[in-house]
Each structure stands twice: as C-alpha cells, then as structure tokens.
Amino acid sequence: MARKRVDLVLEDVLIETVAAEGKALAHIDGTVLFVEFAVPGDVVDIRVTKKKKNYMEGYILKMKKPSAHRLEPFCDHFGICGGCKWQPLPYNMQLEAKQQQVFDQLVRIGHLEIPEISPIIGSDNTSYHRNKLEFTFSSRRWFLDGEDPEQIPENKRCGLGFHVGKFFDKVVDIKHCHLQKEPSNAIRNFVREYAIEHGLEFFDIRENHGFLRNMIIRTTEDGQLMLILCFFKDDKLKREALLDAVYEAFPQITSLFYVINTKLNDSIGDQVCILYKGEDAIYERMENLVFKVGPKSFYQTNSPQAYKLYSVARKFAGLSGNEVVYDLYTGTGTIAQFVSGKAEKVIGIEYVPEAIEDARLNAAKNGIDNCEFFAGDMKDILTESFIAEHGKPDVIILDPPRAGIHPDVAKVILDAEPDRMVYVSCNPASQARDLAILCTKYEITAVQPVDMFPHTHHVENVCALKKKN
C-alpha cells in the first residue's frame, strides 16, 4: 500500500531549540515538530512530511525571518550532501547542544545518577579536521536545482562524492569539501576528470555494475597521504593507467593501494588491499608514540581531538603503575599503548585481526613490552577462563562501536569486578543503556564530553566508574 502523502503547511513557525539527531524543534498546539537545517530563533514556513500522534516532521519551505544566530553555510554542497548539517549553527551553540545531548541521554532518558558533567572539550579546528574521507563513484549523480537531466550529456551524469541524505543510490558530485586538508580535493577532482576523459565506467549503485566503485583518502598531521582506489571488477590496463596517472600527478602520495571489491557493499574490512606503490602504511604520532595506520586500520578521524580524548581516558583510569588494564575494542592499540606507561600490564582485545597485527607492530615500534593483544569477537574471547589466564583486571577501558557492548560482555565485566572502569563512547544513547547495567555494581564518578565532529550532532563521551562499596 502506498504511503499517504501529508498535505500540510505550517506558517510562521518559531524554531525554539536544537533537538536530537541534529534536528531543531518547535511546538505546534502542544505537538512537537522536528525540522532539519533550522536554527533556534528562525521564523519559517514548514512543509510537514510526517504526522504522528505525538510529533511531526518537516522541512523549511520558506524562511520568513532568519535567526540572529544563523550563519551562512560555508559549503556549496550544504543541504544536499548528507554531512555537516549544523553549518548555520554557531560553534558555541553546537557545543551547548552536544553537552545537552549527553545530559539528556544519561539523565533524562537513562535515569542515571551522575556528577556534574564537565564542560565539553571543543575542537580547535572546525574545518579541515578529518584524517579520513571516503568518496563514492556513481553513474547517476544527484541533479541540482535548475539542471535538466535531458540536456546533460551522458558523460556528465556521473559523480564522485558523498551520498545524498536518505538516498542510498544517489551521490552528490563534490567539487570542494571542507573536511580534509589538501590535496584531498585536488586528488578527487583529478580522478573524476581522468575517469570521464578516458571513458572509465562509474559504478551503478542500484544495478551493481561498473568499474570505479569508491576511493578513500587518509592523511596524517605531518602530511603523509594514503590513497585507496576500489574497483568493482579488474581491468589491468585501465586500472594501472589510472593508478600511474594519479601517482605521477601527486608525488606526495605516501601509500597507494587498490581493492577489487565484487560484494554488494562498499566495506573493505573483509577485502584484500593490494599495495601498488609507496609504503604499506602511514604513521600518526601522539606524544612519544608512533601508530601505524594501514588501509583498514581504525584510527580516530580527528587526530588532535583524539589526543584530548585519550588524555581524558588516561586521567579517568587513575593509574599508579601497578594495575592490570584491559582495553576492550582496542582497535590498533592506541589507548592501550597510550596508558601503558602508567600500568603494569595492558591486555587489548579487538575484532579485526589486521588491527591487532598493527597494534603488535606499533607496540614493538614504540618499545612497549607490557601490552598483549588478542583478536576475535569480544563475547567469545573475554571469558572467565581468559581472565583467569591473563590476570584479573584492576581497570577496564571500553571504547566500543556505536552499538555499544554485548550483554554477555557486560556480564563478564561485572563478574570480573575491576576497581575502576572508563567507558569511551561515540553514542551516548547506547552508552547510557550499557551504564544502566554496569551501575548495578558501579557508580559514575566523572563525565567528560569531547567534540570530535564539528558541524554534526555526533559527540564522544567519556565516563569514569568505580566499584561501589
């Protein structure tokens, strides 16, 4: 049955505040209205797209009076590209909204008892702050207002950029992105023009065919550069010609990889990344440590903020040098090694085998001999027998994916009864759910939000816990 279209326009709506998931909020006759791209203080006409018993959703049909706080978006792709939705919102208001989000999830919704939340740690850089971006090739790009698809030549209908919000098969062709330092934009634009000029087939996302699929650019604070080009099928002559051309045009590329990915999704975690030219990795530095970042390695995408985040985690751990620390979801062992100088022993556990290989190499490169790393599913590895073999943890540090921790993992943690825990999360909602379980034996002693992602509603949050008496 076709979904019934809502035919409702609300006039002169006053936007009141920032709401969850990056939307703004107003009230209409006692009903909550959620609106994207709005700023508190805007007076707007709204086209309602969803009407339920307790709430409505809509978009701005007409700006009647912009808020005094509203900023002009700095990106030409604002409103089409699915990212950086908070560009019109001043950064101080973004931070206030993220601080409130943490409070709402932990206290108002999660009903947790917490101390006063420390002021959020903002990002020194609010543009060109990401060290990793992924771009998608599409044979059917998103057409902009004023463009007539019938008048556009076939070779101009393709694009290389980001997915349009809510459309899995549509990509906005990005000319300039403000998230990553150059030569990120120059590389992307070069690859697009080369592909068009040489008739290379862009991927058809809906029908799953084509040649060029996606590309990933990774950078470091000191200018190292990794490019990963992903192809749906192999054509040795065309592939090598493209790889040679981009390497010649950008000799500053440190690592050039390619992937042949024939799956129905773009993830390369289970794919073979083949080194074509250059080094097999780039290296990020933090204090006196060096971390190897391979094509599939997890590393926080805002490097300076990662240092602040890990510094909070180390402080909350309260280590004296005699503790056994478990770093769960360790990734490439960044937190494990960052705290190792103040611990007796650190055990790192991570699902991705390649990440654990990098963690071991990093530890060796950094001259760290008190860290051990294990690969596998957390709920399968972290068992009573594992703890009996490797030592009871005095401190557990958790940095799980957005979904949070598995209930079986929570049970083992509670049975292990470490004296203290530090929970690092990129999703305060799942964090609050997990903390409700952990707080049957623990109390939250400190809460510190950290902004890793300016111009988005996403926020990292760190909680310190100690065992109840």
C-alpha positions in Angstrom: 0.0 0.0 0.0 1.4 3.4 -1.0 2.2 5.7 1.9 -0.3 8.6 2.2 1.3 11.9 1.5 0.9 14.6 4.2 -0.5 17.8 2.7 0.1 20.3 5.4 2.0 23.6 5.5 2.6 25.4 8.8 3.2 29.2 8.6 5.3 31.4 10.8 6.7 28.7 13.0 9.2 29.8 15.6 12.1 27.4 16.0 12.8 27.0 19.7 15.8 24.9 20.3 18.2 22.2 19.0 16.8 18.6 19.3 18.2 15.1 19.0 19.8 13.7 15.8 20.8 17.2 14.7 17.3 18.5 14.1 15.7 21.6 15.5 12.4 21.7 17.5 9.3 23.7 17.7 5.8 23.2 19.2 2.5 23.4 17.3 -0.5 23.4 19.6 1.3 21.2 22.0 2.7 18.8 19.4 6.4 18.6 18.9 7.7 19.5 15.4 11.2 18.4 14.2 12.9 20.3 11.4 16.2 19.9 9.6 18.6 22.7 8.9 16.8 25.1 11.2 18.4 27.4 13.9 16.8 28.5 17.2 15.2 31.8 16.5 14.3 31.2 12.9 10.7 32.0 11.8 9.8 29.7 8.9 7.0 28.1 6.9 7.2 24.3 7.2 6.1 21.6 4.8 5.1 18.7 7.1 6.3 15.3 5.7 5.3 13.1 8.6 2.4 13.5 11.1 2.0 11.1 14.0 0.0 11.3 17.2 2.8 12.8 19.3 5.0 14.5 16.8 5.5 15.9 13.3 8.5 16.2 11.0 9.0 18.7 8.2 11.4 20.8 6.2 11.7 24.6 5.7 9.5 25.7 2.8 10.2 29.4 3.3 12.4 31.4 5.5 10.3 34.3 6.9 12.8 35.7 9.4 16.3 34.2 9.9 17.5 33.8 13.5 20.0 36.4 14.7 22.3 33.4 15.4 22.1 31.9 11.9 25.3 31.8 9.9 25.7 31.5 6.2 26.8 27.9 5.3 30.4 27.8 4.1 30.0 24.8 1.8 28.4 25.0 -1.6 27.0 21.5 -1.1 25.2 22.3 2.2 21.7 20.8 2.3 22.3 18.2 -0.4 25.3 16.3 0.9 24.4 14.2 3.9 27.0 15.7 6.3 27.8 18.9 8.2 24.2 19.8 8.8 25.0 22.2 11.6 26.8 24.7 9.4 24.3 27.5 10.1 24.6 27.0 13.8 27.4 28.9 15.6 30.0 26.6 17.1 29.4 27.6 20.7 25.7 26.6 20.2 26.8 23.3 18.7 28.8 22.6 21.8 25.9 23.6 24.1 23.6 21.2 22.1 26.1 18.3 22.4 26.5 18.9 26.1 22.7 18.8 26.5 22.5 15.7 24.4 24.9 13.9 26.8 22.8 15.1 29.8 19.5 14.0 28.2 20.7 10.5 27.3 22.4 9.8 30.6 20.0 11.5 33.0 16.6 12.5 31.4 16.3 9.3 29.4 18.7 6.9 31.0 17.8 7.9 34.6 21.4 7.5 35.7 22.9 9.2 38.7 25.9 11.2 37.6 28.1 14.0 38.9 28.0 17.4 37.2 29.1 17.0 33.6 32.4 18.7 32.8 32.2 21.4 30.1 32.6 19.8 26.6 36.1 19.9 25.1 35.7 21.7 21.7 37.8 21.2 18.6 40.5 23.7 17.9 39.8 23.2 14.2 36.2 23.2 12.9 37.2 22.7 9.3 39.8 20.5 7.5 40.0 18.4 10.7 39.3 14.9 9.4 42.2 12.5 8.5 40.0 10.1 6.6 37.3 10.5 3.9 35.6 8.0 1.6 34.1 9.1 -1.7 31.7 7.1 -3.9 31.6 6.9 -7.7 28.1 7.0 -9.2 26.9 6.6 -12.7 23.8 8.6 -11.7 24.7 11.6 -9.7 22.2 13.9 -7.9 21.0 16.6 -10.3 20.9 20.1 -8.8 18.1 22.6 -8.9 18.0 24.2 -12.4 19.6 21.2 -14.1 17.7 19.5 -16.8 18.7 15.8 -16.9 17.6 15.6 -20.6 20.1 18.3 -21.6 23.1 16.8 -19.7 25.4 14.6 -21.8 25.8 11.0 -20.6 29.4 11.5 -19.5 28.4 14.4 -17.3 25.7 12.4 -15.4 28.3 10.7 -13.3 29.7 11.9 -10.0 32.3 11.3 -7.3 31.4 12.4 -3.8 29.1 11.7 -0.9 25.7 10.1 -0.7 22.7 12.3 -0.6 20.9 12.1 2.7 18.2 9.3 2.7 19.1 8.2 -0.9 21.4 5.1 -0.9 21.8 5.2 -4.7 22.3 9.0 -5.2 25.7 10.7 -4.9 26.3 14.5 -4.9 29.3 15.3 -7.1 31.6 17.1 -4.6 33.8 19.9 -6.0 35.2 21.2 -2.7 34.9 19.5 0.7 35.9 21.5 3.8 36.6 18.4 5.9 40.1 17.3 4.8 43.2 19.2 4.0 44.6 19.4 0.5 45.4 17.7 -1.7 42.3 15.7 -0.8 40.0 17.9 -3.1 42.7 18.0 -5.8 43.1 14.2 -5.9 39.3 13.6 -6.0 38.8 16.1 -8.8 41.8 14.8 -10.8 40.5 11.2 -10.6 37.0 12.2 -11.6 38.2 14.2 -14.7 40.6 11.4 -15.7 37.9 8.8 -15.5 35.5 10.9 -17.6 38.2 11.7 -20.2 39.2 8.1 -20.5 35.7 6.6 -20.5 36.1 4.7 -17.3 32.7 3.4 -16.1 31.4 4.8 -12.8 29.5 2.4 -10.6 25.8 1.9 -10.9 24.8 1.6 -7.2 21.3 0.4 -7.9 22.1 -2.2 -10.5 25.6 -3.2 -9.1 27.8 -2.9 -12.1 30.6 -0.7 -13.3 34.4 -0.3 -12.9 35.1 2.5 -10.4 33.5 2.0 -7.1 34.9 4.2 -4.3 38.1 5.8 -3.0 39.5 6.5 0.4 41.9 9.2 1.3 43.8 9.1 4.7 46.2 11.7 5.9 48.4 12.4 9.0 49.1 15.6 10.9 52.6 15.8 9.4 51.4 15.4 5.7 51.6 11.7 5.0 49.0 10.6 2.5 47.3 7.3 1.6 45.0 6.7 -1.3 42.9 3.6 -1.7 41.1 3.1 -5.0 38.4 0.5 -5.1 37.2 -1.2 -8.3 34.2 -3.5 -8.7 36.0 -5.6 -11.3 39.5 -5.8 -12.6 40.8 -4.4 -15.9 44.5 -4.5 -15.5 45.3 -2.0 -18.3 42.7 0.6 -17.2 43.5 0.1 -13.5 47.2 0.5 -13.9 46.9 3.5 -16.2 44.7 5.3 -13.6 46.9 4.4 -10.7 50.0 5.5 -12.6 48.4 8.8 -13.6 47.3 9.7 -10.1 50.7 8.7 -8.6 52.5 10.8 -11.2 50.2 13.8 -10.6 50.6 13.6 -6.8 54.1 12.5 -5.9 53.4 13.4 -2.3 51.3 10.2 -2.0 53.0 8.0 0.6 50.9 4.8 0.1 48.8 3.9 -3.0 46.6 0.8 -2.6 43.8 -0.7 -4.7 41.0 -3.1 -3.9 38.9 -5.3 -6.2 35.5 -5.5 -4.3 32.8 -7.5 -6.0 30.5 -7.5 -3.0 27.1 -5.8 -2.7 28.5 -3.2 -0.2 31.5 -0.9 -0.1 33.1 -2.0 3.1 36.7 -3.2 2.7 37.2 -4.8 6.1 37.0 -8.2 4.6 38.8 -7.4 1.4 42.4 -7.6 0.3 44.1 -4.2 0.0 46.9 -4.5 -2.6 49.9 -2.1 -2.3 50.6 -0.6 -5.8 53.2 2.0 -5.0 54.9 3.5 -2.0 54.9 2.5 1.7 52.5 -0.1 3.2 51.2 2.4 5.8 51.3 5.9 7.1 52.2 6.8 10.7 50.4 9.1 13.2 52.2 10.4 16.2 50.9 11.1 19.7 53.3 12.2 22.5 56.3 9.9 22.2 54.3 7.2 20.5 54.0 6.3 16.8 51.0 4.5 15.4 50.9 2.6 12.1 47.8 3.3 10.1 47.1 0.8 7.3 44.3 0.9 4.8 41.9 -1.0 7.1 43.2 0.4 10.4 40.8 2.1 12.8 42.1 5.5 14.0 40.1 8.4 15.3 39.3 10.7 12.4 40.2 13.9 14.2 43.8 13.4 15.3 44.2 16.4 17.6 40.9 15.7 19.3 41.9 12.0 19.6 44.8 13.1 21.8 42.5 15.1 24.0 40.1 12.2 24.2 42.7 9.6 25.1 44.2 12.1 27.7 40.8 12.2 29.4 40.6 8.4 29.4 44.1 8.0 30.9 43.3 10.6 33.6 40.0 8.8 34.4 41.8 5.5 34.7 43.8 6.9 37.6 46.7 4.5 37.1 49.6 4.3 39.5 51.8 1.8 37.6 50.8 -1.4 39.4 47.5 -2.1 37.6 46.4 -4.7 35.1 44.4 -2.9 32.5 42.0 -4.4 29.9 41.5 -2.2 26.8 38.4 -3.6 25.1 37.7 -2.8 21.5 41.3 -1.7 21.3 41.5 -1.1 17.5 45.2 -0.6 16.6 46.0 -0.4 20.3 46.1 3.4 20.6 44.5 3.7 24.0 46.3 0.6 25.3 49.7 2.0 24.4 48.8 5.5 25.5 48.1 4.3 29.0 50.8 1.5 29.1 53.5 3.7 30.7 51.4 4.0 33.8 50.3 0.4 34.1 51.9 -3.0 35.0 50.3 -4.8 32.1 47.7 -4.0 29.4 45.5 -6.5 27.6 44.0 -5.3 24.3 41.1 -7.1 22.5 39.7 -6.3 19.1 37.6 -8.0 16.5 39.6 -7.1 13.4 42.7 -9.3 13.0 44.6 -6.7 10.8 44.1 -4.1 13.5 45.6 -6.4 16.1 48.6 -7.1 13.8 49.1 -3.3 13.6 48.7 -3.0 17.4 51.5 -5.5 17.9 53.7 -3.8 15.4 53.0 -0.4 17.0 53.9 -1.7 20.4 57.2 -3.2 19.1 58.0 0.1 17.2 57.3 2.1 20.4 59.4 -0.2 22.6 56.4 -1.3 24.7 56.7 -4.7 26.2 53.8 -4.7 28.7 51.0 -4.9 26.1 49.4 -8.1 24.8 46.8 -8.1 22.0 44.2 -10.6 21.0 41.9 -10.8 18.0 38.3 -12.1 18.0 34.7 -11.5 18.9 34.7 -9.8 22.3 32.0 -12.0 23.8 33.9 -15.1 22.7 37.3 -14.0 23.9 36.5 -12.2 27.1 35.6 -15.2 29.2 36.2 -16.3 32.8 39.0 -18.7 31.6 40.6 -15.9 29.6 40.7 -13.6 32.7 42.0 -16.5 34.9 44.8 -17.0 32.4 45.8 -13.3 31.8 45.0 -11.8 35.2 42.1 -10.1 36.9 41.8 -6.5 35.6 42.1 -3.7 38.0 40.9 -1.2 35.4 38.8 -1.8 32.3 38.7 0.7 29.4 35.9 0.3 27.0 35.7 2.0 23.5 33.0 0.0 21.7 31.4 0.7 18.3 28.2 2.8 18.2 26.0 -0.2 19.1 27.7 -0.5 22.5 28.6 -3.7 24.3 27.0 -7.1 24.1 25.1 -8.2 27.2 27.4 -11.2 27.6 30.4 -8.8 27.7 28.7 -6.7 30.3 28.1 -9.8 32.4 31.8 -10.9 32.2 32.9 -7.4 33.1 30.6 -7.3 36.2 31.8 -10.8 37.2 35.5 -9.6 36.9 34.8 -6.7 39.2 37.6 -4.3 38.3 38.1 -1.5 40.7 37.6 1.2 38.1 36.3 1.5 34.5 36.5 4.1 31.8 33.8 4.0 29.1 34.5 5.9 25.9 31.6 6.2 23.6 30.6 7.8 20.3 26.9 7.2 21.0 25.6 8.5 24.4 22.4 6.6 23.9 23.9 3.1 23.8 26.4 4.2 26.4 23.5 5.1 28.8 21.9 1.7 28.2 25.2 -0.1 29.0 25.9 2.1 32.0 22.5 1.2 33.5 23.7 -2.4 33.5 27.2 -1.7 34.8 25.8 0.6 37.5 24.3 -2.3 39.4 27.8 -2.6 40.8 29.4 0.7 39.9 28.9 4.4 40.3 29.7 7.1 37.8 32.3 9.5 39.2 33.0 11.8 36.2 31.6 12.6 32.8 33.5 14.4 30.0 32.1 15.1 26.5 34.6 15.7 23.7 33.7 17.1 20.3 35.3 15.1 17.5 32.9 16.1 14.7 32.2 19.8 14.3 29.1 20.8 12.3 27.4 17.4 13.1 25.3 16.3 16.1 27.8 13.5 16.9 29.7 13.6 20.2 32.1 11.4 22.1 31.6 11.0 25.8 33.9 9.6 28.5 32.6 8.3 31.8 34.6 7.2 34.8 33.2 4.5 37.1 34.3 3.0 40.4 33.1 -0.1 42.2 30.5 0.6 44.9 31.5 -0.1 48.5 
